């Protein structure tokens, strides 16, 4: 792999794969963190005299052009942040786009429409992806991969395209890999991992892999109710994956066997319905009413989680502790986030909902050691999986 700093891009068109998959509501960007995270690589390439053809995805349009998943709002915001015009033809391929790319001058930026509007981008058929990658390769002279949030996908613009052009990793991808190495190769101890989010099944691989490596594992969010039910506790109408109960019993036993301190909530904030104005009630995790659902960890649990986090030298957190979007059920997530800001070693906030949560709750990125842009990619790296996008870049 050639380093980006030494890659010759002067006077060349660079195909830059970014992760601009921002949360949108009615066409309005709710968190522009991923756009801001892409700026250092964009600015470096422009300084080096390149023109840019940027590709990114938004959501899962499944090969259809869906207006609500257009990158038009992203083009506007990127232009505002850079203080320059972004050329946005509104196409993924086609003569209009090819002509616009060919006409680019050094310093100019063209943004493709949502790359996943083309079904070949995400095709499981290598032949289809290869044909699409060849079309994309015609738009540029050099490839830079900087979309960390997509590197765990074997997609045309992530995996197949870099093979067709001189390539390098962008500064964001390089930084993400550097941080993840600190979590996997001789991490400073004590090493704590805090996991939340809805489902155990989404985090099973990472839990299994980390049980042999961490000192403390704290579980919150919707997934905790499968753990509590596996311990024989009543969980009311809370989210539970019944098919995972035996697996979770095995994880609890494995944690004990490996000497990992497994921290589960002792109190829960419950409500009769899943809604922002549902009345919250605090109960013991041993006494969840049969007609109520857990929507956050309670204050005693949050304090216990925080105490464990603050003792650690290395902490990775992925997944909110409760329904942070609702003010009544955001306290657990806020306490955990605050504890991460006090870690004397390295604290890493996994991407996706965790990154959105800390920003929504008033934290800034510099409060933490590192905020990852890739939730799923970070988790798969920590599972020990090979990520196709990193493989293609030689990382």
Rosetta blueprint (number, residue, H / E / L):
1 X L
2 X L
3 X L
4 X H
5 X H
6 X H
7 X L
8 X L
9 X L
10 X L
11 X L
12 X L
13 X E
14 X E
15 X E
16 X E
17 X E
18 X L
19 X L
20 X L
21 X L
22 X L
23 X L
24 X E
25 X E
26 X L
27 X L
28 X E
29 X E
30 X L
31 X L
32 X L
33 X H
34 X H
35 X H
36 X H
37 X H
38 X H
39 X H
40 X H
41 X H
42 X H
43 X H
44 X H
45 X H
46 X H
47 X H
48 X L
49 X L
50 X L
51 X E
52 X E
53 X E
54 X E
55 X E
56 X L
57 X L
58 X L
59 X L
60 X L
61 X L
62 X L
63 X L
64 X L
65 X L
66 X L
67 X H
68 X H
69 X H
70 X L
71 X L
72 X H
73 X H
74 X H
75 X H
76 X H
77 X H
78 X H
79 X H
80 X H
81 X H
82 X H
83 X L
84 X L
85 X L
86 X E
87 X E
88 X L
89 X L
90 X L
91 X L
92 X L
93 X L
94 X L
95 X H
96 X H
97 X H
98 X H
99 X H
100 X H
101 X H
102 X H
103 X L
104 X L
105 X L
106 X L
107 X L
108 X L
109 X E
110 X E
111 X E
112 X L
113 X L
114 X L
115 X H
116 X H
117 X H
118 X L
119 X H
120 X H
121 X H
122 X H
123 X L
124 X L
125 X L
126 X H
127 X H
128 X H
129 X H
130 X H
131 X H
132 X H
133 X H
134 X H
135 X H
136 X H
137 X H
138 X L
139 X L
140 X L
141 X L
142 X E
143 X E
144 X E
145 X E
146 X L
147 X L
148 X H
149 X H
150 X H
151 X L
152 X L
153 X L
154 X L
155 X L
156 X H
157 X H
158 X H
159 X H
160 X H
161 X H
162 X H
163 X H
164 X H
165 X L
166 X E
167 X E
168 X E
169 X E
170 X L
171 X H
172 X H
173 X H
174 X H
175 X H
176 X H
177 X H
178 X H
179 X H
180 X H
181 X H
182 X H
183 X H
184 X H
185 X L
186 X L
187 X L
188 X L
189 X L
190 X L
191 X E
192 X E
193 X E
194 X E
195 X E
196 X L
197 X L
198 X L
199 X L
200 X H
201 X H
202 X H
203 X H
204 X H
205 X H
206 X H
207 X H
208 X H
209 X H
210 X H
211 X L
212 X L
213 X L
214 X L
215 X L
216 X E
217 X E
218 X E
219 X E
220 X L
221 X L
222 X L
223 X L
224 X H
225 X H
226 X H
227 X H
228 X H
229 X H
230 X H
231 X L
232 X L
233 X L
234 X L
235 X L
236 X L
237 X L
238 X L
239 X L
240 X L
241 X L
242 X H
243 X H
244 X H
245 X H
246 X H
247 X H
248 X H
249 X H
250 X H
251 X H
252 X H
253 X H
254 X H
255 X H
256 X H
257 X H
258 X H
259 X L
260 X L
261 X E
262 X E
263 X E
264 X E
265 X L
266 X L
267 X E
268 X E
269 X E
270 X E
271 X E
272 X L
273 X L
274 X L
275 X L
276 X L
277 X L
278 X L
279 X L
280 X L
281 X E
282 X E
283 X E
284 X E
285 X L
286 X L
287 X L
288 X L
289 X L
290 X L
291 X L
292 X L
293 X E
294 X E
295 X E
296 X E
297 X E
298 X L
299 X H
300 X H
301 X H
302 X H
303 X H
304 X H
305 X H
306 X H
307 X H
308 X H
309 X H
310 X H
311 X H
312 X L
313 X L
314 X E
315 X E
316 X E
317 X E
318 X E
319 X L
320 X L
321 X L
322 X L
323 X L
324 X L
325 X L
326 X L
327 X H
328 X H
329 X H
330 X L
331 X H
332 X H
333 X H
334 X H
335 X H
336 X H
337 X H
338 X H
339 X H
340 X H
341 X L
342 X L
343 X L
344 X L
345 X L
346 X E
347 X E
348 X E
349 X E
350 X L
351 X L
352 X L
353 X H
354 X H
355 X H
356 X H
357 X H
358 X H
359 X H
360 X H
361 X L
362 X L
363 X L
364 X L
365 X H
366 X H
367 X H
368 X L
369 X L
370 X E
371 X E
372 X L
373 X L
374 X L
375 X H
376 X H
377 X H
378 X H
379 X H
380 X H
381 X H
382 X H
383 X L
384 X L
385 X L
386 X L
387 X L
388 X H
389 X H
390 X H
391 X H
392 X H
393 X L
394 X L
395 X L
